[in-house]
Amino acid sequence: MWNLEWMLTMQDPQDGGVYHKLTNLRFDGIVMPHAASTTPRYVVAKGTAAALDFAATMATASRVLAPYEDTWPGMSARMLAAAQAAWRWAEQHPNAVFKNPQDVVTGEYGDDKLGDEFAWAAAELFIATGDKRYATALLEHDAPLSTPSWGNVAALGWMSLAHHRAHLAPGLDRALVERRIEGLAAQLAGTWRSSGYRLAMTPKDFVWGSNAVVLNQGMMLLQAHRLTPNQDYLRAAQSSLDYVLGRNPTGYSFVTGVGARPFMHPHHRPSMADGIEAPVPGWLSGGPNPGQQDAKDCPPYPSKLPALSYIDHDCSYAANEVAINWNAPLVYVSAALSALTPTTMNQDASVSLDALLREEQLLQFERFDQDTASALGAALVARARGASRPVTVEIRQGDTVLFAQALPGASPDHADWIRRKNNLVKRTGHSSFYTHNEVRQAGGDHDRLPGLDMRDYAAHGGAYPIVVRGHGAVGTITVSGLPGADDHALAVAALRDHLGIGEQP
């Protein structure tokens, strides 16, 4: 509400135009807010993008606040009227592109492509009013759908249309809305399936604010999951949250105060100036950025590879900045996953540890050597290939690799997962899937096992002990590339086939 009420003050009441920003002439120093409040600030220039973004936001807010007339009397109607006034101003000034005045050097956030802003504002106003003119305007500014960002907001309108699709007034095809959302989600899910880190991101997505990119992708995947019961969309969205919370090549949790290894030094003035070592909790870092636009001001980045181009240093505005439009999808994706993930998605409680132990006692060899490993490995690869599974397979006897093969589409990162899962099996004597479920069912965190460094151990399914009767464990068979339960199932199925042991009733 504080933000919305402030935004209302940025509209010119005479004509409905909206000022682009309120700004200092230059960036503040590393000081607390009270020390910056003495610097003069200026309201700068009306613009088409500002008017349309304002119109979309106010139209949405008017719908949200409509049931709370007793708490905020007249506010819903005021916001809708402000949205419509801003739309009219934008229609009269369709190309008022903002540029910083010569003496202003703070972030410009200029945007000369305004079709997406027209589309978003039209969608929100159509939902709020049912006026067919807005539906017509939306389709006039239609373009291929893409993941939203601060510079391309069209998808936000289609999100709202999908949410309200059962109540759309005549003038917009419900099937079109569903096709647009699902079309984008299908592309993202396809990239996710082929990714070693299970991400919808490609190298070009590692930009300034890459963590917002991955979460905005998750947000769009969640829209598609709401339209169709495709569990891959939900799993891919979960992967976007897992990534920012630590399942990424850097090993950092990109959210302050959350996870086993949270980043500690955001480029955030109050966190830098408050004299407290720990940062403000809950901030999302911008994340890996191979552009390294701040390289001249910071210590060297550890890598130029897109997903590793990150530095946890408060000097880094290009990789470790925080921003409201990055935290917003973090909040959305976290809340949506909590609401939409059925309890049946969490299989841990339903996995019987006794059954897993009986399985380990059953799937044992009379002898094991190179020929056995070759035959078992070939059978496992054939099974994975037949199911189009882009996995990596490895079979060891002791520390000697007897069989190894990566199928088409497998990631080089699988090798490290195999190493870490193997280490866990050698340490515990049980399958990595057993340890995963044992820890989870006891209420623990499978990524923070006491006394074990998770850089060397992974409690995720896929590694299985090779046991010779009368001799004990002699090696491991490991699959990597799928969700842990699926890696485990693939290894077990191959063992059953090789040993001639069917499923037990």
C-alpha positions in Angstrom: 0.0 0.0 0.0 2.9 2.3 0.8 4.3 1.8 -2.7 0.9 2.2 -4.4 0.0 5.4 -2.5 3.4 6.8 -3.5 2.9 5.8 -7.1 -0.4 7.8 -7.1 1.6 10.9 -6.3 3.7 10.4 -9.5 0.6 11.1 -11.7 -0.1 14.6 -13.0 -3.7 15.2 -11.9 -4.2 17.7 -14.7 -3.7 15.4 -17.6 -3.1 11.8 -16.3 0.5 11.6 -17.4 3.0 9.8 -15.1 6.5 11.0 -14.3 9.2 8.5 -15.0 11.1 8.7 -11.7 11.9 10.6 -8.5 15.7 10.9 -8.3 18.9 12.5 -7.0 21.2 14.0 -9.6 23.7 11.3 -8.7 23.8 8.1 -6.7 23.9 8.3 -2.9 27.1 7.3 -1.2 27.4 4.2 1.1 25.2 5.8 3.8 22.0 5.0 5.8 18.7 6.4 4.5 18.6 9.2 7.0 21.9 10.5 5.8 20.8 10.5 2.2 17.5 12.3 2.8 19.1 15.7 2.8 20.0 15.4 -0.9 17.7 17.3 -3.2 15.5 15.0 -5.3 13.7 15.8 -8.5 10.5 14.5 -10.3 11.7 13.9 -13.9 9.8 13.8 -17.2 6.5 12.1 -18.1 6.8 9.1 -20.4 4.7 6.6 -22.2 6.3 3.6 -20.5 5.7 5.1 -17.1 2.1 5.9 -17.9 1.3 2.4 -19.2 3.1 0.6 -16.4 1.3 2.8 -13.9 -2.1 2.0 -15.7 -1.5 -1.7 -15.5 -0.5 -1.6 -11.8 -3.4 0.6 -10.8 -5.9 -1.5 -12.7 -4.6 -4.6 -11.0 -4.6 -2.9 -7.6 -8.2 -1.7 -8.1 -9.3 -5.3 -8.4 -7.3 -6.5 -5.4 -8.6 -3.7 -3.1 -12.3 -3.9 -4.3 -13.3 -6.2 -1.4 -11.7 -3.9 1.2 -13.9 -0.9 0.8 -14.4 -0.6 4.5 -10.6 -0.4 5.2 -9.7 1.8 2.2 -12.9 3.6 1.3 -12.9 4.9 -2.3 -9.4 3.6 -3.0 -10.3 0.9 -5.5 -12.4 3.4 -7.6 -9.6 6.0 -7.4 -7.0 3.6 -8.6 -9.1 2.5 -11.6 -9.8 6.1 -12.5 -6.1 6.8 -12.3 -5.3 3.8 -14.5 -7.8 5.0 -17.2 -6.5 8.5 -17.1 -2.9 7.2 -17.6 -4.1 5.1 -20.5 -5.7 8.1 -22.2 -2.5 10.1 -21.8 -0.5 7.2 -23.3 -2.8 7.1 -26.3 -2.3 10.8 -26.9 1.5 10.4 -26.4 2.4 7.0 -27.8 6.1 7.6 -28.3 7.2 9.7 -25.4 10.5 7.8 -24.7 12.3 8.8 -21.6 15.9 9.9 -21.6 17.9 11.2 -18.6 18.3 14.9 -18.5 21.9 15.9 -19.1 22.6 16.5 -15.4 21.0 13.3 -14.1 23.3 10.2 -14.0 21.2 7.8 -12.0 19.9 4.7 -13.7 17.9 5.7 -16.8 15.8 2.5 -17.4 14.9 4.0 -20.8 12.7 1.9 -23.1 12.0 2.7 -26.7 9.9 -0.4 -27.4 6.5 0.3 -26.0 4.3 -2.4 -27.5 4.7 -4.6 -24.5 3.6 -1.8 -22.1 0.5 -1.2 -24.2 -0.3 -4.9 -24.2 0.1 -5.2 -20.4 -1.9 -2.1 -19.6 -4.7 -3.1 -22.1 -4.9 -6.6 -20.6 -5.3 -5.4 -17.0 -7.8 -2.7 -18.0 -9.8 -5.2 -20.0 -10.0 -7.5 -17.0 -10.9 -4.6 -14.7 -13.6 -3.0 -16.9 -14.7 -5.6 -19.6 -14.4 -2.8 -22.2 -13.8 -4.5 -25.6 -11.6 -1.5 -26.7 -8.9 -2.7 -24.4 -9.1 -6.3 -25.8 -8.7 -4.8 -29.3 -5.7 -2.7 -28.2 -4.1 -5.8 -26.6 -4.3 -7.7 -29.9 -3.0 -4.7 -31.9 0.1 -4.8 -29.8 0.4 -8.6 -29.8 3.9 -10.2 -30.1 5.5 -13.6 -29.4 5.4 -14.2 -25.7 8.6 -14.3 -23.8 9.7 -14.5 -20.1 8.9 -11.1 -18.5 11.6 -8.7 -17.5 11.7 -5.0 -16.5 12.1 -4.1 -20.2 9.5 -6.6 -21.6 6.3 -6.8 -19.5 3.8 -8.2 -22.0 3.8 -11.6 -20.3 2.4 -10.0 -17.1 -0.8 -9.2 -18.9 -1.2 -12.8 -20.3 -0.6 -14.1 -16.7 -3.6 -12.0 -15.5 -5.7 -13.1 -18.5 -4.9 -16.7 -17.7 -5.9 -16.2 -14.1 -9.2 -14.6 -15.0 -9.9 -16.7 -18.1 -13.1 -18.1 -16.8 -14.6 -14.6 -16.4 -13.3 -12.8 -19.4 -15.9 -10.6 -21.2 -16.5 -11.3 -24.9 -13.7 -9.9 -27.0 -10.8 -12.2 -26.2 -10.4 -15.9 -27.0 -9.8 -18.0 -23.9 -8.1 -20.7 -26.0 -5.7 -18.1 -27.3 -4.7 -17.2 -23.8 -4.1 -20.8 -22.9 -2.1 -21.5 -26.1 0.2 -18.5 -25.4 1.0 -19.5 -21.9 1.5 -23.2 -22.6 3.6 -22.4 -25.7 6.1 -20.4 -23.7 6.1 -23.0 -20.9 6.7 -25.9 -23.3 9.8 -24.1 -24.6 11.1 -23.5 -21.1 10.4 -27.1 -20.0 12.2 -28.4 -23.0 15.3 -26.5 -22.1 14.9 -27.6 -18.4 14.8 -31.3 -19.4 18.1 -31.1 -21.4 19.9 -29.1 -18.7 22.5 -30.8 -16.4 21.4 -28.4 -13.6 17.7 -28.8 -14.5 17.3 -25.1 -15.6 15.3 -23.4 -18.3 18.2 -21.0 -18.7 20.6 -20.8 -21.6 23.9 -18.9 -21.7 22.2 -15.7 -23.1 20.0 -15.6 -19.9 23.0 -15.0 -17.7 22.8 -11.2 -17.7 22.7 -8.4 -15.1 20.0 -9.8 -12.8 20.2 -13.4 -14.0 18.5 -14.7 -10.8 15.4 -12.7 -11.7 15.5 -14.3 -15.2 15.4 -17.8 -13.7 12.6 -16.9 -11.2 10.5 -15.2 -13.9 10.9 -18.3 -16.0 9.6 -20.2 -12.9 6.7 -17.8 -12.7 5.6 -18.5 -16.3 6.0 -22.3 -15.8 3.6 -22.0 -12.8 1.0 -20.3 -15.0 1.1 -23.2 -17.4 0.8 -25.7 -14.5 -2.4 -23.9 -13.4 -3.8 -24.4 -16.9 -2.8 -28.1 -17.3 -1.9 -30.8 -14.8 1.6 -31.2 -16.4 3.9 -32.1 -13.5 7.0 -31.2 -15.5 6.0 -27.5 -15.4 5.7 -27.7 -11.6 9.1 -29.5 -11.3 10.8 -27.1 -13.6 9.4 -24.2 -11.6 10.7 -25.9 -8.4 14.1 -26.1 -10.1 14.2 -22.3 -10.5 13.7 -21.9 -6.8 16.2 -24.7 -6.0 18.8 -22.9 -8.2 18.7 -19.6 -6.3 18.7 -21.4 -2.9 21.9 -23.2 -3.6 21.6 -25.9 -6.3 23.8 -24.0 -8.7 27.4 -24.2 -9.9 28.7 -21.5 -7.4 27.3 -23.4 -4.4 25.9 -20.1 -2.9 22.4 -19.6 -1.8 21.6 -16.3 -3.5 19.1 -15.3 -0.8 20.6 -13.6 2.3 20.0 -15.5 5.5 18.7 -18.6 3.8 20.4 -21.9 3.1 23.7 -23.7 4.0 26.0 -21.1 2.3 24.1 -17.8 1.8 25.9 -14.9 0.1 27.0 -12.2 2.7 27.9 -9.0 0.9 25.1 -7.5 -1.2 25.6 -4.3 -3.0 22.9 -2.6 -0.9 23.7 0.7 0.8 22.0 0.1 4.2 23.6 -3.4 4.5 27.0 -1.9 3.8 26.5 1.1 6.1 24.7 -0.2 9.1 27.8 -1.5 10.9 26.3 -5.0 11.2 28.2 -7.9 9.7 25.1 -9.9 8.6 23.2 -8.5 5.7 19.5 -7.7 5.8 17.8 -11.1 5.4 15.7 -12.1 2.5 17.5 -10.2 -0.3 18.0 -11.9 -3.7 21.4 -11.3 -5.3 21.5 -10.3 -9.0 23.5 -13.5 -9.6 26.1 -14.6 -12.2 26.8 -12.1 -14.9 29.5 -12.7 -17.5 29.2 -9.0 -18.5 31.2 -8.1 -15.4 30.5 -4.4 -15.9 32.0 -3.7 -12.5 35.3 -5.5 -13.1 37.4 -2.4 -12.8 35.9 -1.6 -9.3 36.1 -5.1 -7.8 38.4 -8.0 -7.1 38.7 -10.5 -10.1 35.8 -12.7 -10.8 36.6 -16.4 -10.5 35.4 -17.2 -14.0 34.0 -15.8 -17.2 31.8 -18.8 -17.8 28.2 -17.6 -17.6 27.0 -19.6 -14.5 30.3 -19.1 -12.6 30.7 -15.4 -13.3 29.8 -14.3 -9.8 31.5 -12.6 -6.9 30.2 -12.2 -3.4 31.5 -8.7 -2.7 29.6 -5.5 -1.9 31.5 -3.6 -4.6 29.7 -5.8 -7.2 26.8 -3.9 -8.6 26.8 -6.1 -11.7 26.5 -9.5 -9.9 25.6 -8.8 -6.3 23.1 -5.9 -6.4 19.6 -6.3 -4.9 16.4 -4.9 -6.4 12.7 -5.0 -5.8 11.9 -6.4 -9.2 14.2 -9.3 -8.5 12.8 -10.0 -5.0 9.2 -9.9 -6.4 9.4 -13.2 -8.4 11.2 -14.8 -5.5 8.2 -14.1 -3.4 5.8 -15.1 -6.1 7.5 -18.4 -7.0 8.0 -19.4 -3.3 4.4 -18.7 -2.4 3.0 -20.3 -5.6 5.0 -23.5 -5.1 3.8 -23.7 -1.5 0.2 -23.4 -2.7 0.4 -25.5 -5.8 2.7 -28.4 -4.8 0.5 -31.3 -3.7 1.6 -33.3 -0.7 1.9 -36.3 -3.0 4.7 -34.6 -4.9 6.9 -35.2 -1.8 7.5 -38.9 -2.0 9.8 -39.1 1.0 7.1 -40.0 3.5 5.7 -42.8 1.3 9.0 -44.5 0.6 9.5 -47.5 3.0 13.0 -47.6 4.4 12.4 -51.3 5.3 11.5 -52.0 1.6 14.7 -50.3 0.5 16.8 -52.4 2.9 15.1 -55.6 1.7 15.8 -54.6 -1.8 19.5 -54.1 -1.0 19.7 -57.5 0.6 18.0 -59.0 -2.5 20.0 -57.4 -5.2 23.3 -59.0 -4.5 25.8 -60.8 -6.8 27.4 -64.2 -6.6 30.5 -62.8 -8.4 31.5 -59.5 -9.9 34.2 -58.7 -12.4 35.0 -56.7 -15.6 32.7 -58.9 -17.7 29.8 -58.5 -15.2 30.3 -54.7 -15.1 30.4 -54.5 -19.0 27.2 -56.5 -19.4 25.4 -54.6 -16.6 26.5 -51.3 -18.0 25.5 -52.1 -21.5 22.0 -53.2 -20.3 21.6 -50.0 -18.3 22.6 -47.8 -21.2 20.2 -49.6 -23.5 17.4 -49.1 -21.0 18.2 -45.4 -20.7 18.5 -45.0 -24.4 15.2 -46.7 -25.1 13.5 -44.2 -22.7 15.4 -41.2 -24.2 17.0 -40.5 -20.8 20.1 -38.2 -21.1 22.0 -39.8 -18.3 25.6 -40.7 -17.4 26.3 -44.2 -16.1 29.3 -45.3 -14.1 30.2 -48.7 -12.5 33.1 -49.0 -10.1 34.9 -51.9 -8.4 36.6 -50.3 -5.4 38.1 -47.1 -6.9 38.5 -48.6 -10.4 36.1 -47.5 -13.1 35.0 -50.6 -15.0 32.3 -49.0 -17.1 31.4 -45.4 -17.9 29.2 -43.9 -20.6 27.4 -40.6 -21.1 24.3 -40.7 -23.4 23.5 -37.9 -25.9 22.4 -34.8 -24.0 24.1 -35.7 -20.8 25.9 -32.9 -19.0 29.6 -32.8 -18.0 28.3 -31.9 -14.5 27.0 -35.5 -14.0 30.6 -36.6 -13.3 30.7 -34.5 -10.1 27.2 -35.7 -9.0 28.4 -39.3 -9.6 31.6 -38.7 -7.5 29.6 -37.2 -4.6 26.9 -39.9 -4.6 29.5 -42.7 -4.8 31.3 -41.2 -1.8 28.1 -41.3 0.2 27.5 -45.0 -0.6 31.0 -45.9 0.3 30.6 -44.0 3.6 27.2 -45.4 4.6 27.0 -48.8 2.8 23.5 -48.0 1.6 22.1 -46.6 -1.6 22.2 -42.8 -1.8 18.4 -42.9 -2.2 18.1 -44.8 1.1 20.1 -42.1 2.9 18.1 -39.4 1.3 14.9 -40.8 2.5 16.3 -41.7 6.0 17.3 -38.1 6.6 14.2 -36.5 5.2 11.9 -38.8 7.1 13.7 -37.9 10.3 13.1 -34.2 9.6 16.6 -33.5 8.5 18.1 -31.6 5.5 19.6 -34.1 3.0 21.8 -31.3 1.7 23.3 -30.6 5.2 24.4 -33.9 6.7 26.2 -33.5 10.0 30.0 -34.1 9.7 29.9 -34.3 5.9 30.9 -31.7 3.4 28.3 -31.5 0.8 30.9 -30.6 -1.8 32.1 -34.2 -1.5 28.8 -36.0 -0.6 25.4 -35.9 -2.2 22.3 -37.5 -0.6 20.4 -37.8 -3.8 19.2 -41.0 -5.4 21.2 -42.8 -8.1 24.2 -44.6 -6.5 23.7 -48.2 -5.4 26.1 -50.5 -3.6 27.4 -53.6 -5.5 27.4 -56.4 -3.0 28.9 -59.9 -3.5 27.4 -62.4 -1.1 30.0 -63.4 1.5 32.3 -60.5 0.6 30.2 -57.4 1.2 30.2 -54.2 -0.8 32.8 -54.2 -3.6 31.7 -51.2 -5.7 28.9 -49.0 -6.9 26.6 -48.6 -9.8 25.6 -44.9 -10.4 23.2 -43.1 -12.6 23.0 -39.3 -12.8 20.9 -36.9 -14.9 17.3 -37.4 -13.7 15.5 -36.5 -10.4 17.0 -38.6 -7.6 14.1 -41.1 -7.4 14.3 -41.7 -11.2 18.0 -42.2 -11.2 17.5 -44.8 -8.4 14.7 -46.5 -10.2 16.8 -46.8 -13.4 19.7 -48.4 -11.6 17.5 -50.8 -9.7 15.6 -51.8 -12.8 18.9 -52.7 -14.5 20.1 -54.6 -11.5 16.9 -56.6 -11.4 17.1 -57.4 -15.1 20.7 -58.5 -14.8 20.1 -60.7 -11.7 16.8 -62.1 -13.0 14.9 -60.8 -10.0 11.4 -59.4 -10.8 9.4 -56.9 -8.7 8.3 -58.4 -5.4 4.6 -58.4 -4.6 
